[in-house]
């Protein structure tokens, strides 16, 4: 995902490389969902960055209303769909 972001931003002419355009590309990439779940890639990336995802670790994906929770033995990532599709991510 990081490589895709870099590639897409480098393809832009310098005058189009604005904060708004970079944010739009980031939202496009990080808001994609994983396989057939509603879990956004940004939540999985957060779990990986925090060391929650490790080889052979059992994962649980739970939902309640607007909330999705990715649970591992090393921690959880909670994602809430709010408003017009914006995503909030919290780590516990």
C-alpha positions, 0 to 999 in steps of 0.5 A, spaced: 500 500 500 505 504 501 508 503 494 502 504 491 501 511 494 508 513 492 507 510 485 501 514 484 503 521 487 510 520 483 505 520 477 502 526 478 505 533 475 508 537 481 502 542 480 497 537 482 501 534 488 497 538 493 495 536 500 488 535 498 490 530 492 495 526 496 489 526 502 484 523 496 489 518 494 491 516 501 483 515 503 482 511 496 488 506 498 487 506 506 479 505 505 479 499 501 476 493 505 480 486 506 477 481 502 469 480 503 469 483 510 468 491 511 474 491 515 479 497 512 486 496 510 488 502 514 485 498 520 490 492 518 496 496 517 495 499 524 495 492 527 501 490 523 505 496 525 503 495 532 505 488 532 498 485 533 499 481 527 504 475 527 505 468 524 500 463 526 496 468 531 488 467 531 484 473 529 477 474 530 473 479 527 467 482 530 461 487 529 456 490 533 452 496 529 457 501 526 463 498 530 468 492 527 473 490 531 479 486 529 482 482 535 488 478 536 492 475 543 496 481 542 491 487 542 485 489 538 483 495 533 476 498 533 473 501 527 467 505 527 463 508 521 461 514 522 457 520 518 458 520 511 463 514 511 468 517 515 472 512 519 475 513 526 480 508 528 482 507 535 487 502 539 487 499 545 
